[in-house]
Amino acid sequence: MQTHDFWHQQCVLLDRETDLNNFKNWLPVRNIPLYSDSEYVANFIAENKAMIKVSSCPDRWNTIFAKGEPTRGHNAVSVKRAGPFRLKSLHHCLSFEEMRGRLLTDYKAIVEFGAGIGDTAYTILDSGFQGSYHIIDLPSVSRISRFYLQDFKNVFFHEKLENICLSVKSSDILFIATWSLSEIPLTYRNEIATRIQGWDYMILFQKTFKEINNTAYFIGGAWAYLSNSYYRIRQLTFHDADAGSVYMIGRSV
């Protein structure tokens, strides 16, 4: 997998950490992706509740909301402020189902590029997803999500998209990339866009990253053309880093 200098630096920091039981308190983890204690938590608590009310499966999502963030990875002190990881992942899931008009549990396979600690995967799996869940990530990062997702038997780990062999229809595959796709070189993004033609997708990108104008690339740019897809977009309200972030929910033409 190609990496940006940013990710090389983060992997160096991650490799210095050894206590997985405390991984939610590692500094590099709290910076991936764009995590901070000063996020607008009240915004996405309110938005989650509002989206649950109008969702087609409110009981399912109310259960996940009530469960809260899993305690694995927290210590006795940090567990008292648990919440933002799960609230953020729940927002992703609810936004997708509302904007796409399709349940996450309807898919036969999900491929997540750059899963971070694995909380979006955890939320989807915990909500009843029974298909195969494939995570593509750097070894320094995937060791965390392997630890976090150890209770789920339908999760598989890969270092490259081309290593994944799926035997289901392309229309039954969902591709997920929350902030990860917008942090890699453009040439690699183009390869991914071409490879996932026919799949649905949920992308969350920051408008700028380093020297790259992500808005120009994703909206009306190379991504939509190469992936041969329609898409809807929605501004994310609780991040203002890197000029703000945008949900992009797509399906094949």
C-alpha positions in Angstrom: 0.0 0.0 0.0 1.3 3.4 -0.9 1.5 5.9 1.9 1.6 9.6 2.3 4.4 11.0 4.6 1.6 11.7 7.1 0.9 8.0 7.5 4.5 7.1 7.6 4.9 9.4 10.6 1.8 8.0 12.2 3.0 4.4 11.8 6.3 5.2 13.4 4.3 6.6 16.5 2.0 3.6 16.5 4.8 1.1 16.4 6.2 2.5 19.6 3.1 1.6 21.5 2.8 -1.9 22.9 -0.1 -2.1 25.4 -3.2 -2.8 23.2 -5.4 -2.9 26.3 -4.8 0.8 26.5 -4.9 1.7 22.8 -7.7 4.3 23.0 -5.3 6.5 25.0 -2.4 6.3 22.6 -1.7 9.7 21.2 -1.5 8.6 17.6 -4.9 6.8 18.0 -6.5 9.9 19.3 -5.3 11.7 16.2 -6.8 9.1 13.8 -9.0 10.2 12.2 -9.2 13.8 13.3 -10.1 12.8 16.8 -10.0 15.3 19.7 -11.7 15.9 23.0 -12.9 19.3 21.6 -15.1 18.0 18.9 -18.7 19.2 18.8 -20.0 16.2 20.6 -23.4 17.8 21.3 -23.9 18.2 17.6 -23.6 14.5 16.7 -25.5 13.3 19.7 -28.5 15.4 18.6 -28.1 14.4 15.0 -27.9 10.7 15.8 -31.1 10.9 17.8 -32.8 12.7 15.0 -31.7 10.3 12.4 -32.7 7.3 14.5 -36.2 8.6 14.8 -36.7 8.6 11.0 -34.7 5.5 10.2 -36.4 2.4 8.9 -34.9 0.4 11.9 -35.1 2.7 14.9 -35.0 -0.2 17.4 -31.8 -1.6 16.0 -30.0 1.8 16.2 -31.5 2.7 19.6 -29.9 -0.5 20.9 -26.5 0.5 19.5 -26.9 4.0 20.8 -27.8 2.7 24.3 -24.8 0.3 24.3 -22.4 3.1 23.9 -18.7 2.8 23.1 -17.1 -0.6 23.8 -14.8 -0.4 26.8 -12.0 -2.5 25.2 -9.0 -0.3 24.8 -9.9 2.1 27.7 -8.3 2.2 31.1 -10.1 2.8 34.4 -9.8 6.6 33.9 -10.5 7.0 30.2 -13.6 4.7 30.2 -15.4 7.5 32.1 -15.2 9.7 29.0 -16.0 6.9 26.5 -18.5 7.9 23.8 -17.0 10.0 20.9 -15.7 7.0 18.9 -19.0 5.2 18.9 -21.1 8.4 18.4 -19.0 9.3 15.4 -19.3 5.8 13.9 -23.0 5.7 14.6 -23.4 9.0 12.7 -21.6 7.5 9.7 -24.0 4.5 9.6 -27.1 6.5 10.1 -26.1 9.1 7.5 -25.4 6.3 5.0 -28.7 4.6 5.4 -30.6 7.8 5.2 -28.8 9.1 2.2 -28.6 5.8 0.3 -32.0 4.5 1.3 -30.5 1.0 1.9 -29.7 -0.9 5.1 -26.1 -1.7 5.8 -27.3 -5.2 6.8 -28.6 -5.7 3.2 -25.1 -6.0 1.8 -23.3 -9.4 1.4 -19.8 -7.9 1.7 -18.3 -4.7 3.1 -14.8 -3.5 2.2 -13.4 -0.8 4.4 -10.3 1.0 3.4 -8.3 2.4 6.4 -10.5 1.3 9.3 -8.5 3.0 12.0 -9.2 1.4 15.3 -12.2 -0.4 13.8 -15.1 1.3 15.4 -17.1 1.9 12.3 -16.7 -1.8 11.6 -17.6 -2.6 15.2 -20.8 -0.6 15.0 -21.9 -2.2 11.8 -21.1 -5.7 13.0 -22.7 -5.1 16.3 -25.9 -3.9 14.6 -26.4 -7.3 13.0 -24.3 -7.4 9.8 -23.8 -11.1 8.8 -21.9 -10.8 5.6 -18.1 -10.8 5.2 -16.3 -7.6 6.4 -13.0 -6.9 4.8 -10.5 -4.4 6.2 -7.6 -3.0 4.2 -5.0 -1.3 6.3 -1.4 -0.8 7.2 0.0 -3.5 9.6 0.8 -0.8 12.2 -2.9 0.1 12.2 -4.6 -3.2 11.6 -3.1 -4.8 14.7 -5.3 -2.4 16.7 -8.5 -3.3 14.8 -7.7 -7.0 15.0 -7.5 -6.7 18.7 -10.7 -4.5 18.9 -12.8 -6.8 16.6 -11.6 -10.1 18.0 -15.1 -11.2 19.0 -16.4 -11.1 15.4 -15.6 -14.1 13.2 -16.7 -12.6 9.8 -13.9 -10.0 9.7 -10.9 -10.4 7.3 -7.8 -8.3 7.0 -5.8 -7.4 3.9 -3.0 -5.0 2.9 -4.2 -4.4 -0.6 -7.6 -4.1 -2.3 -6.5 -6.5 -5.1 -6.0 -9.2 -2.5 -9.7 -9.4 -1.8 -11.7 -12.1 -3.8 -15.4 -11.7 -3.5 -18.0 -14.1 -4.9 -21.0 -11.9 -4.5 -22.7 -9.5 -7.0 -21.1 -6.1 -7.2 -24.4 -4.5 -6.3 -24.2 -6.3 -3.0 -20.8 -4.8 -2.0 -20.3 -1.7 -0.1 -17.0 0.2 0.0 -16.3 2.4 3.1 -13.5 5.0 3.5 -13.8 7.5 6.3 -11.1 10.1 5.9 -8.6 7.4 4.7 -9.1 7.7 1.0 -8.6 11.5 1.1 -5.2 11.0 2.7 -3.4 8.9 0.1 -1.8 9.8 -3.3 -4.1 10.6 -6.2 -2.7 7.8 -8.4 -3.7 5.2 -5.8 -7.1 6.7 -5.4 -7.6 6.4 -9.1 -6.7 2.7 -9.0 -9.3 2.2 -6.3 -12.0 4.1 -8.1 -11.6 2.0 -11.2 -11.5 -1.3 -9.2 -14.8 -0.6 -7.2 -17.0 0.1 -10.3 -20.4 -1.3 -9.6 -20.1 -1.1 -5.8 -22.0 1.2 -3.5 -19.7 3.4 -1.4 -19.6 5.7 1.6 -16.7 8.1 1.6 -16.0 10.8 4.2 -13.3 13.3 3.1 -11.8 16.4 4.5 -11.9 19.2 1.9 -8.2 19.8 2.0 -5.3 17.5 3.1 -1.7 18.7 2.9 -1.4 20.1 -0.6 -4.4 18.3 -2.0 -7.8 19.8 -2.9 -10.0 16.9 -2.1 -13.2 18.8 -3.0 -12.0 19.2 -6.6 -11.0 15.6 -6.8 -14.1 13.9 -5.4 -16.9 16.3 -6.5 -17.1 16.5 -10.2 -13.5 15.3 -10.6 -11.6 12.1 -11.3 -13.3 10.0 -8.6 -16.9 10.1 -10.0 -15.7 9.6 -13.5 -13.4 6.6 -12.8 -15.8 4.9 -10.4 -18.6 5.5 -12.9 -21.0 6.5 -10.2 -23.8 8.8 -9.0 -23.4 10.4 -5.6 -25.0 12.5 -3.0 -23.0 14.8 -0.6 -23.7 16.2 2.9 -21.5 18.5 5.0 -20.4 17.0 8.3 -21.2 19.4 11.1 -18.9 18.4 13.9 -15.5 18.7 12.3 -13.9 21.9 11.2 -10.3 20.7 10.6 -8.9 20.8 7.1 -11.7 23.2 5.9 -14.4 20.8 7.1 -15.5 17.3 6.0 -18.1 15.9 3.6 -20.0 12.6 3.3 -20.1 11.3 -0.3 -22.6 8.4 -0.7 -22.5 6.8 -4.1 -23.8 4.0 -6.3 -23.0 2.8 -9.8 -24.4 4.4 -12.9 
